[in-house]
Amino acid sequence: MIRGDYRMLHWLELYRRAGGKMNVLAQTASEMHDIFANIRVLAAAGAEAVYHHGTQTDKFWREGRIAHTLDYLKCMRDCGVAVGLGSHQPEVLDYAVQHDWDVDFYVASFYNLSREPRESSIVAGRPQYDKEHYLPEDREAMVGRIRQLNKPALAIKILAAGRHCHSQEQVQEAFRYAFANIRPTDAVVVGLFPKHQDQLGLDLQYAQEAIRAASAGA
């Protein structure tokens, strides 16, 4: 998964020129002036799937303009990519299901970062940590909703943006909780900073252990 901004597309192009191969799922870049053009560029760059940025989805919801999201989803469909909808709020996903929106998957945040008006740090150009709240009850509410969705979900923020990373045991427990509470058709998305340790290897290990435990009903 990548942000659909030009910096990420530049790195992706360099990676491919060096012989790298990668399946790309891209998030719309809400700072772009023209999101329709952003979607078309992502499709032309080879993204197999595009999803509507959850913070922007939630902004439309808060402003009573959630129907605006449909035009962007239709653009994705017209571009031939898998269509996704992101949100931090269970009620937004409920609405999409109840109104039979044409999506292939959801991107669901374990934590509701849309309790008060905010822009993501990259869009705003500065951190807004004081507006980010990571409450345990949010996680419980979202996993309950994920299990009721009519399409696969990608669970994000399972590590609470690093707040569940004080120890490897805490990271492992976060993976265990996630896979114990999502469905076999769902997946998780986590960020990496592998400068000081093999985070990719550790995350794969924790995911495999958590999947086995969930399958066994542990």
N, C-alpha and C positions, 0 to 999 in steps of 0.2 A: 504494500500500500504506500502511495506517495501523495503529497500535496500536489495539486495540479498547477503549480506556479512555474515560471520560466527557469528559475534556478534548478529546481528538481528535474525538469525536462532536459536541461543542459547536462546535468550529471548523468542522467539516463542515457543520453546520446553518447557521451564519452564512454560509458560502460559498455554499450553495445559496439562501439567502434573498436574497443579492445577485445572483442570476442565474447563478451558476456551475454547471457540470455536470462530474461526475467519476464514472468507474467505480471502485468501491471494492473492494479486496481487503483484508480485515482480519485481523490477528493476534489470537488470544485474549489477554486481559490476565490474566496468571497471578496478579496480586495480588488479583483479585476473589475474594470468598468463594464465589460460586456461578458456576462456569464455564458450566454449562448455561444459566443466565439470561443470562450475558454473550453467549453465542452467539445466543440468541433475540433479544436487544436489537440485536445487530449485523445480523441478518437483517431485523428490523423497520425498522432505520434505512436499509435499502436496499443493504447490502453484497451484491455479486454472488458473492463467494467469501470463505470464512473458512478459516484454517489454524491448526492447533494449535501453539502457541508451542514452538519448538525446545528451549529450555532446559528447559521442563517435560517435554517428550517424553524428553529425555536423563535427566532426574531419575528419571522412571518406569523407564527402562531400567536405570539404575544400581541402583535399589532392587528390581529384580526384579518390577516392577509394570507392565510395558509394556502389558499387556492393558487397563489402566484407560483408556488413550488411545482405545480402540475405542468406548467409550460416548460420548465427546465427538464423535468422527467421525460416529457414528450420529445424534447430535443435529443436527449440521450438515446431514446428508442429509435428515433429517426436516423441517428448516427450508427446504429447497429451494435452498440455496446450493451452489456448487461447493466440494468438500471437499479440504482440503490438510493435509499433514503436514510439520512442520518438524523438522529435526535438524541437529546439528553433526557427527554421527558416521556414517560410511559404513555401519557394521555395523547401525545402526538402520534405515536405508533398505533394506538387504539383507533384514532380517527382515520388514519390511512387504511387500516384493515376494514373498518366499518364502511368506508366509502369505496372499497374495492379499487384502490389505486394500482396503477399498472407498474409494479416494481418486481424485481427479481430477488432482492435481498434488502435487509435492513442493517444499518450500523447503529448499534445501541450502546450508549454509555452507561456503565455501571453507576455513575454518579451524576446527579443533576447539577450541571454547571450553569443552568439557565434560570435559577431561582430569582435572580435580579438581572436587569439589562446589562449585557457585557458583550465585548468583542473578543475574539481569541487574540492572544498576544501578538501573533504575526500580523493579523489584520489591523490591530490597533497601533502597532509599531512600538509597543511597550508592554511589559508584564502587567497583569491585573490580578495578582495573587489574592488581594483582599476581597475580590468578588468570586473567588472559587471556593466552594464549600463541598467537602467530601464527607457526607453523613452516612453512617451504616444503614439507616433505614432506606436510603435511596437505592443502595445496592440490592436490598431485599425486594424492593418494589420493581426494579427493572428485571431481575431474573424471573420474577413471577410473570411479568409481561412477555418476556422472551419466549417462555414455554408455551404461550398462547398464540404466538404469531403464526400467520399462514405461509410464511416464507422463511428461508434460512436467515440467521442473524450473525453478524460479526460483533462480538462483544469487545468494546474498547474501554480504556481506563481501568482495567482490572487491577492494576497496581496503584491506582489513585495518583497518577502522575508522579510516581516515585515515593509516595508517602508510605507504601507498603514494602519498601526496599531497605529497611534499616538492618536487616540480616537476611541471609539466604533462606533461613527457616521461614521468615515472613513472606518472602517471595514464593517459596514452595507452597505455603498455605494458601496464598492468593490464587495460584493456579489450581490447587485442589478444590477450592470453593467454586471457582468459575466452572470447571468441567463437571462438578457434581450438580450444578444447577442449570446448565444449558443442555440443549438436546444434541444427539449424535450428528444432526445435520448442521449444527452451528460451529463456529470457530472463535478464536480470540485473536486480537491484534495487540502486540506490545512493542514498545520502542526499545532501542538498544543503544548502549554507550560502551562498546567493548574495549576501551582503551586499557583498562587495568585488569580485566578478566574476560574469559570466554563466555560472555553473556548469551550468545546464540546457542552454544552448546548446553549451557545450564538451563536455558528456557526450554529447549527441546527435551532435555531430560525430565524437567518438571512436568511438561505437558504430557509426555508419554506415561509417566507415573500416574498423573491425575486421570488420564483417560482410562488406564487399566483399573484404577480404583473405582471410577464411576461405572465402568462396565460390570465390575464385580459387585456393585451395590454397596461398596464400603462407605 
